[in-house]
Amino acid sequence: ARGKREKNSPQTKVVARRLPPTMTEEEFLEAVSPLAEYDYFSFVPADKSLGAHAFSRAYINFKNTDDVFTFRDRFDSYVFVDKKGNEYPAMVEYAPFQKIPKRAGNKKKDIR
Amino acid sequence: PDSGPETTKKERPPMHQYIRKLLYDDLCKSNTEKILRQMRKMHWEDPLVASYIVKCLTAIWNAKFYNIRCIANLVAGLISHHDWVGPAVVDGILEDIRIGLEVNHPKFNQRRVAAVKYLGELYNYRVIESSIIFKVLYLFISFGVVFDPSSYSEYDPPEHLFRLRLVCTLLETCGQFFSSGSSKRRLDCYLCYFQHYYQYKRSLSIWSEEQEFPWQIEHLVRDTIAAVRPKLQMYNNLEEAQKAVTHLNNQIVAKAIEQVPSLRQFLQPD
């Protein structure tokens, strides 16, 4: 049956939402540094088509479940400030989709 | 519509125009294989091209509604060559569904229906598992929902019936596959909670003789449930639904305690 594997393993993929829309990947990594050991990281810039509701977000898959809670305690509701001084309280949650690519960071070339 | 977003014409680089043309204009049921080959030929090694493709595959509301299924099919095909595309697209769609609940502005309604339809199709093409579908189904009947007529939720105001439409869209898209095994049981449970939400909505005092609960929504809910569970006898009112939910909750608690006896102190104190 589908879904067996995912159900039994603890959740380790976390999403940090509602980050400043102008934030870059480098700025985020700097702000959360030092980051505990992870095997997947993905930063998604804000989707401008949402207008005033556009936010950046980041996905991190931690190697140890303890680090999930440490990161949550540190950054859930943490207020990120953009260059203009606007405040963005972040939300840190389990990513609803826990799957990560098998070869994270090591993308196989498509022989097309 | 007076001035849509089309009035501000965006000048896109030729590569972006080409990707959009393939995905939003050309793609249809009969040429999915061919378009998949074209998409595979893109310069995936260029992070800017790759992220633009993922962005377009996520922004499903740009596609024609009846072609959403083809894009889900295309994504399933791309994953065998670029497996990271799956999580990237699914994460993006789930976020769009979530932010839609938070913002809850009618101007995004079309977009939200498209995103939900896409999620269902991604299940049909086995990009995601049923657990994700159920997470979202429960999100629709719980996020910011307060089953108390005396309190007001800005996320789900009394006259707001759009959540019902979203649930129906998702069930119409992939509910017919929850017909055996654990996913059948999960849908049966869900329909109990969903009917409770529906009956709660109907019971609110804003509906009266003058302003009746919209029959279109009533039909939509009835037709959707009938399509996935033709023999199901629907609850007639809030009391019946409430009774069924209480009964189901008790069953679930009893089962949990049976499996993990130490839970009793938390689930059945005294």
Interface residues (C-beta under 8 A of the other chain):
Chain A: A1 R2 G3 E6 K7 V15 R17 S42 V44 D47 S49 L50 H53 F55 R57 Y59 A95 P96 F97 K99 I100 P101 K102 R103 A104 K107 K108 K109 D110 R112
Chain B: P5 R37 R40 K41 W44 E45 K55 A59 H81 H82 D83 W84 G86 P87 A88 V90 D91 G92 L94 E95 D96 R98 I99 E102 V103 H105 F108 R126 I128 E129 S130 S131 I132 K135 V136 G181 S182
